[in-house]
């Protein structure tokens, strides 16, 4: 009984001072953090108490784009291309040269090959293309007092570089490395090599710009 009375007295002596002093409330600090505010699309992420929340935000996924249409710096050269994984193919024609020559000279080219990304940015890529090229066309030559139309066709190899932006804008460069064109009027090997480069000048999009869908 005596021990129980001591416990009751001790409990009251501990509880009464706490009841005498009411609890205090401290306002949460709204002072900015020492580091720069973390933002998502330009807006800081904070709690109602003013504390910054570090949230990792993944970059926006890029829209897959496969088919492209482009124009070259040549006179009237237009073309289309296709990108699917590591495959890249293109087809182009020198419409301007045919019109300027009154349809006495025409050239077209196409190719396909392996494409790889050599530099990746946040919104754009640089790609390298290793290409097998095919080409052909026609050339009207004077034989005596009349024009005779000769067709020609051949192929070669080349390389290409492309800048692809996520908006769809594309800037491309294609360089013919080596090739040969055959025709009934070609008598020497060097003439066939020269014709390959002439065809590339007339129909290959050496410098082009366009849009990829």
Buried (B, 14 or more C-beta within 10 A) or exposed (E): EEEEEEEEEEEEEEEEEEEEEEEEEEEEEEEEEEEEEBEEEEEEBBEEEEEBEEEEEEEEEEEEBEEBEBBBEBEBBBBBBBBEEEEBBBBBBBBBBBEEBEEBBBBBBBBBBEBEEEEEEEEBBBBBBBBBBBBBBBBBEEEEEEEEEBEBBBBBBBBBBBBBBBEEEBBBBBEBEEBBBBBEEBEEEEBBBBBBBBBBBBBBBBEBBBBBE
